């Protein structure tokens, strides 16, 4: 690739439970240029964290992942996503329970939808249990409040980070070291 050419940056929107976890995992991948926590899939504009936690907006905690497909492809991002959260529990990740913690992929194109369905089928075959991850059409992404941005990086000693996010990060380093920046 010439220095004056660059590949088009693509976007993935993923909900894998608490967005602090998914953000931390995705930020470590080579080829990911931005990860933004936020909310998607609901029926009100500009929801707050408190509104989403009240479970009446329809929003899911998600991350918007902007990535360079010349470095990391969408299927690989999804494989990391599935390996670092539990796609077999409905509206729950460990002690985090509620519809805002759903496992969901908001596809941005028909091509992403096909890849998501193919990767989910592989995951389900490997796990031999039903995968409950929802594949939904793209919806408005609302960025989360700044206090939620880079949460794990800014709060590694916080209890939730130590007991919930750190093990996911360890799994990422163990299983996907070849993908890390």
C-alpha positions as CSV (number, residue, x, y, z in Angstrom):
1,X,0.0,0.0,0.0
2,X,1.4,3.4,-0.9
3,X,1.8,5.9,1.9
4,X,-0.8,8.2,0.3
5,X,-3.4,5.4,0.2
6,X,-5.2,4.1,3.2
7,X,-7.8,1.4,3.7
8,X,-11.3,2.5,4.6
9,X,-11.9,2.3,8.3
10,X,-14.8,0.1,9.2
11,X,-17.1,0.0,12.2
12,X,-18.4,-2.8,14.4
13,X,-21.0,-2.2,17.2
14,X,-20.9,-4.9,19.8
15,X,-22.7,-5.5,23.1
16,X,-21.0,-8.2,25.3
17,X,-22.3,-7.2,28.8
18,X,-20.7,-4.3,30.6
19,X,-19.1,-2.0,28.0
20,X,-16.1,-1.5,30.3
21,X,-15.1,-5.1,29.6
22,X,-15.7,-5.1,25.9
23,X,-13.9,-1.7,25.6
24,X,-10.8,-3.0,27.4
25,X,-10.6,-6.1,25.2
26,X,-11.1,-4.4,21.9
27,X,-8.6,-1.6,22.7
28,X,-5.8,-4.1,22.8
29,X,-6.2,-5.4,19.3
30,X,-3.8,-4.4,16.5
31,X,-5.7,-2.6,13.8
32,X,-8.4,-1.1,16.1
33,X,-8.1,2.6,15.8
34,X,-10.9,3.7,18.2
35,X,-13.2,2.1,20.8
36,X,-16.1,4.1,22.2
37,X,-18.5,2.9,24.9
38,X,-22.1,3.8,24.4
39,X,-25.7,2.7,24.0
40,X,-27.6,1.4,21.0
41,X,-30.9,-0.2,20.1
42,X,-33.3,1.8,22.3
43,X,-36.2,4.1,21.8
44,X,-35.1,7.4,23.3
45,X,-32.5,9.9,22.2
46,X,-29.3,10.5,24.1
47,X,-29.9,8.1,27.0
48,X,-27.9,8.4,30.2
49,X,-26.2,5.6,32.0
50,X,-28.9,5.8,34.7
51,X,-31.7,5.6,32.2
52,X,-30.2,2.6,30.6
53,X,-29.7,0.9,33.9
54,X,-33.3,1.5,34.8
55,X,-34.0,-0.9,31.9
56,X,-36.8,1.0,30.3
57,X,-35.1,2.6,27.3
58,X,-34.4,-0.6,25.3
59,X,-30.7,0.3,25.0
60,X,-27.9,-2.1,25.3
61,X,-24.4,-1.2,26.6
62,X,-22.2,-1.5,23.5
63,X,-18.9,-0.4,22.1
64,X,-18.3,1.1,18.7
65,X,-15.1,-0.3,17.3
66,X,-13.5,1.4,14.4
67,X,-10.9,-0.8,12.8
68,X,-8.6,-1.1,9.7
69,X,-9.7,-4.2,7.8
70,X,-6.3,-4.3,6.2
71,X,-4.9,-5.1,9.6
72,X,-7.7,-7.0,11.4
73,X,-10.9,-8.2,9.7
74,X,-14.4,-8.2,11.0
75,X,-14.5,-12.0,11.5
76,X,-11.4,-11.8,13.7
77,X,-13.0,-9.1,15.8
78,X,-16.1,-11.2,16.3
79,X,-14.0,-14.3,17.2
80,X,-12.3,-12.2,20.0
81,X,-15.7,-10.8,21.0
82,X,-17.2,-14.3,21.4
83,X,-14.2,-15.7,23.2
84,X,-14.2,-12.9,25.8
85,X,-17.8,-12.9,26.9
86,X,-20.5,-15.5,27.5
87,X,-22.7,-15.6,24.4
88,X,-24.9,-18.3,25.9
89,X,-26.7,-16.4,28.7
90,X,-29.6,-14.2,27.9
91,X,-29.3,-10.6,29.1
92,X,-26.6,-11.5,31.5
93,X,-22.8,-11.5,32.0
94,X,-21.9,-13.0,35.3
95,X,-23.4,-10.9,38.1
96,X,-24.4,-8.2,35.5
97,X,-28.1,-8.9,34.8
98,X,-30.6,-7.0,32.7
99,X,-31.4,-6.3,29.0
100,X,-28.7,-3.7,28.9
101,X,-26.2,-6.5,29.2
102,X,-27.4,-8.5,26.2
103,X,-25.0,-10.2,23.8
104,X,-25.7,-8.4,20.6
105,X,-24.1,-7.5,17.3
106,X,-25.5,-4.4,15.5
107,X,-24.5,-5.1,11.9
108,X,-23.6,-2.2,9.7
109,X,-24.1,-4.0,6.4
110,X,-25.4,-7.1,4.7
111,X,-21.8,-8.3,4.5
112,X,-21.3,-7.9,8.3
113,X,-24.6,-9.8,8.8
114,X,-23.4,-12.7,6.8
115,X,-20.0,-12.8,8.6
116,X,-21.7,-12.5,12.0
117,X,-24.1,-15.4,11.2
118,X,-21.1,-17.6,10.0
119,X,-19.0,-16.8,13.1
120,X,-21.9,-17.5,15.4
121,X,-22.5,-20.8,13.8
122,X,-18.9,-21.7,14.3
123,X,-19.1,-20.6,18.0
124,X,-22.3,-22.5,18.6
125,X,-20.8,-25.7,17.0
126,X,-17.7,-25.4,19.2
127,X,-19.6,-24.7,22.4
128,X,-22.3,-27.3,21.6
129,X,-24.9,-25.1,23.4
130,X,-27.2,-22.5,22.0
131,X,-25.7,-19.0,21.4
132,X,-28.2,-16.3,22.3
133,X,-26.3,-13.4,20.8
134,X,-28.7,-11.2,18.8
135,X,-27.8,-10.0,15.4
136,X,-29.7,-6.7,14.9
137,X,-29.7,-4.1,12.2
138,X,-27.6,-0.9,12.8
139,X,-29.2,1.5,15.2
140,X,-28.2,4.9,16.4
141,X,-25.1,4.8,18.6
142,X,-25.1,7.2,21.6
143,X,-21.7,7.7,23.2
144,X,-21.6,7.0,26.9
145,X,-20.6,9.7,29.4
146,X,-16.9,10.5,29.6
147,X,-16.6,8.8,33.0
148,X,-17.1,5.5,31.2
149,X,-14.4,6.1,28.5
150,X,-11.1,4.1,29.0
151,X,-12.6,2.8,32.3
152,X,-10.3,-0.2,32.8
153,X,-7.2,1.7,31.8
154,X,-8.0,4.4,34.2
155,X,-9.2,2.2,37.1
156,X,-7.2,-1.1,37.0
157,X,-7.3,-1.4,40.8
158,X,-11.1,-0.9,41.2
159,X,-12.8,-4.1,42.4
160,X,-14.9,-4.7,39.3
161,X,-11.9,-4.2,37.1
162,X,-9.9,-6.7,39.2
163,X,-12.5,-9.4,39.4
164,X,-14.4,-9.1,36.1
165,X,-12.3,-7.3,33.5
166,X,-8.8,-8.5,34.4
167,X,-9.6,-12.2,33.8
168,X,-11.0,-11.3,30.4
169,X,-7.8,-9.4,29.6
170,X,-5.7,-12.4,30.7
171,X,-7.7,-14.6,28.4
172,X,-7.2,-12.1,25.6
173,X,-3.4,-12.1,26.2
174,X,-3.3,-15.9,26.4
175,X,-5.5,-16.8,23.4
176,X,-5.0,-13.9,21.1
177,X,-1.4,-12.6,21.8
178,X,-0.7,-12.7,18.1
179,X,-3.4,-10.0,17.6
180,X,-2.3,-7.6,20.3
181,X,-0.9,-4.2,19.5
